[in-house]
Amino acid sequence: MLKLILFFLLLFLSGFHQTIKKPYLAKWVITKGCSLKVVGSTNVNQFSCVIADYYKPDTLTFYKDAAAEPTRITGTLKLEVQNFDCQNPVMTANLRSTLKAKENPYLIIKFINLSRYPANYTQTGGLKGVVSIQLAGVTKRYEVDYRFIPNGTNALTLVGTRQVNFSDFDIIPPRKIGGMIQTRNELDVQFSLKAKILD
């Protein structure tokens, strides 16, 4: 009888141990020095606008089921459209107005997955992932090309790039001087995240 009680006790403790197992693969805490850049062009020249030094205590949490791909992520970046700077006051005002900064003040990037988790933090590498981008009140999902770069002990920089269109978000590209200068529909988006890794 005593052996039977010990057996069930061990079984119970084993089950309890499994329930308190870490429910996630890893967490990345966003650190200072993050940025988002958009590069576009007109029929006259090219322009570049940046939200620099973005920093809020955001956390990306990575989940991985046994042998499952891709790696699921939860985490969101919420950037103020009003913080875009094009190094030209007129161009900056035009971009903010075009992106409807007053009506929809935030550009929101929600992370959905990575094609694989970068297990080796000491080497530069590339992978793909999926995000949703909310801009001007419209949300679209995109596949993004990522490059991860070691940045010290248990730290890295994750750079994501993707081409989007103004029209994806029901935005009409801005025009100037009676329509003589026209902004092209395409925008190259690049966001750079600096993160500390908590395994």
C-alpha positions in Angstrom: 0.0 0.0 0.0 2.8 2.4 0.9 4.5 1.7 -2.5 1.3 2.5 -4.3 1.0 5.8 -2.5 4.6 6.7 -3.3 4.0 5.8 -6.9 1.0 8.2 -7.2 2.9 10.9 -5.3 5.8 10.7 -7.8 3.3 10.7 -10.7 1.6 13.8 -9.3 4.9 15.6 -8.7 6.1 14.7 -12.2 2.9 16.2 -13.7 3.3 19.3 -11.6 6.8 19.8 -12.8 5.6 19.7 -16.4 3.0 22.4 -15.8 5.6 24.9 -14.4 7.9 24.3 -17.3 8.9 27.6 -19.1 6.0 28.2 -21.5 8.1 30.1 -24.1 11.3 29.6 -26.0 12.9 33.0 -25.3 12.2 36.7 -24.7 13.9 39.7 -26.3 13.7 43.0 -24.4 13.9 46.0 -26.8 16.7 48.3 -25.9 17.7 51.9 -26.9 18.8 52.7 -30.4 15.9 51.3 -32.5 14.8 53.1 -35.7 12.5 52.9 -38.6 13.3 54.3 -42.1 11.2 54.7 -45.2 12.8 55.4 -48.6 10.8 56.6 -51.5 11.2 58.5 -54.8 9.6 61.0 -57.0 10.0 61.6 -60.7 12.7 64.1 -59.7 14.6 62.7 -56.8 14.7 60.2 -53.9 13.8 60.9 -50.2 14.5 59.2 -46.9 12.5 59.7 -43.7 13.4 58.3 -40.3 11.9 57.7 -36.9 15.2 57.6 -34.9 16.0 56.4 -31.4 12.7 54.7 -30.8 12.7 53.2 -27.4 9.9 51.8 -25.3 10.1 48.8 -22.9 8.6 46.4 -25.4 9.2 42.6 -25.2 9.1 40.1 -28.1 8.2 36.6 -26.8 9.0 33.5 -29.0 7.1 30.3 -28.7 8.0 27.0 -30.3 6.1 23.7 -30.3 8.1 20.5 -30.7 9.6 20.3 -34.2 7.2 23.1 -35.4 8.1 25.7 -37.9 7.8 28.7 -38.0 8.4 30.1 -34.6 5.4 32.1 -33.3 6.0 35.6 -31.8 4.0 37.9 -29.7 5.1 41.6 -29.5 4.2 45.0 -31.0 6.0 48.2 -31.8 3.9 51.4 -31.7 5.6 54.3 -33.4 4.4 57.9 -33.6 4.0 59.0 -37.2 4.6 62.6 -36.0 8.2 61.6 -35.2 9.1 61.0 -38.9 11.9 63.3 -39.9 12.8 63.7 -43.6 15.6 66.3 -42.9 13.5 68.8 -44.8 10.6 70.7 -43.1 8.3 70.8 -46.1 8.9 67.1 -47.0 8.4 66.1 -43.4 5.1 67.9 -43.1 4.0 66.4 -46.4 4.8 62.9 -45.3 3.1 63.3 -42.0 0.0 64.7 -43.7 0.0 62.0 -46.3 0.2 59.3 -43.6 -2.8 60.9 -41.8 -0.8 61.5 -38.6 -3.6 63.5 -37.0 -6.4 61.0 -37.6 -4.2 57.9 -37.1 -1.1 58.9 -35.0 0.6 55.5 -34.8 2.3 53.2 -37.1 2.0 49.7 -35.5 4.1 46.7 -36.3 2.9 43.5 -34.9 5.3 40.5 -35.0 3.7 37.2 -36.0 6.4 34.6 -36.7 10.0 33.8 -37.8 10.9 31.1 -40.3 13.3 29.8 -37.7 14.7 30.9 -34.4 18.3 32.2 -34.6 19.9 29.8 -32.1 23.4 31.1 -32.7 23.7 34.7 -31.5 27.4 35.0 -32.4 27.1 34.9 -36.1 25.4 37.2 -38.6 22.6 35.5 -40.5 19.4 35.9 -42.5 15.8 34.6 -42.2 12.3 35.5 -43.0 9.3 36.4 -40.9 5.7 37.7 -41.0 4.5 40.9 -39.5 1.3 43.0 -39.8 1.6 46.7 -40.3 -1.1 49.2 -39.4 -0.9 52.6 -41.0 -3.5 55.3 -41.7 -6.1 53.0 -40.1 -5.4 50.1 -42.5 -3.7 46.8 -41.5 -1.8 44.6 -44.0 0.3 41.5 -43.5 3.7 41.1 -45.1 6.6 38.7 -45.3 9.8 40.4 -44.2 13.4 39.7 -44.9 15.5 39.8 -41.7 19.2 40.1 -41.0 20.4 39.5 -37.4 23.7 40.9 -36.2 25.5 40.0 -33.0 25.7 43.0 -30.6 27.6 41.8 -27.5 26.8 39.1 -25.0 23.2 37.9 -25.4 22.3 40.9 -27.5 21.7 41.4 -31.2 20.3 43.8 -33.8 17.5 42.6 -36.0 17.0 44.4 -39.3 13.8 43.9 -41.2 13.2 45.1 -44.8 10.2 45.1 -47.0 8.8 47.1 -49.9 5.2 48.4 -49.4 3.0 50.6 -51.5 1.1 53.7 -50.4 -1.9 52.2 -52.1 -1.7 49.1 -49.8 -3.0 51.5 -47.1 -5.5 53.4 -49.3 -3.1 56.4 -49.4 -2.7 58.6 -52.5 1.0 59.4 -53.0 1.6 63.2 -52.5 2.0 65.6 -55.5 3.6 69.0 -55.7 3.5 72.1 -57.9 0.3 71.3 -59.7 1.1 67.6 -60.1 4.4 68.2 -61.9 6.3 66.4 -59.1 4.8 63.0 -58.3 5.7 60.6 -55.6 6.0 57.0 -56.7 3.7 54.4 -55.1 6.5 52.2 -53.7 8.2 52.7 -50.3 11.2 50.7 -49.0 10.7 50.2 -45.3 13.5 49.2 -42.9 13.2 48.8 -39.2 16.2 48.1 -36.9 15.6 46.6 -33.5 18.2 46.3 -30.7 17.4 43.6 -28.2 18.7 41.9 -25.1 18.0 38.1 -25.1 16.5 36.5 -22.1 16.5 32.7 -22.6 
